[in-house]
């Protein structure tokens, strides 16, 4: 892989990593607040967090497969120095 392609991949990977971390944090917050907040408020806050999470999951999944396809094209065969 060329140096320019490595830099592009690092940016793509960084973006996907940040989005995945946000998804995990939102799900964890939804579960925690569902049980921590009082009864009428807890389920509604958890539902809002999950509704925010759904488009992020869709975005992440779409861009994960696009990045994987990009990597298949640009990675090329592995170079071994035997």
Secondary structure, DSSP 4 states (H G I P E B T S, - for coil): --HHHHHHHHHHHHHHHHHHHHHHHHHHHHHHHHHHS-HHHHHHHHHHHHHHHHHHHHHHHHHHHHHHHHHHHHH-SPP---
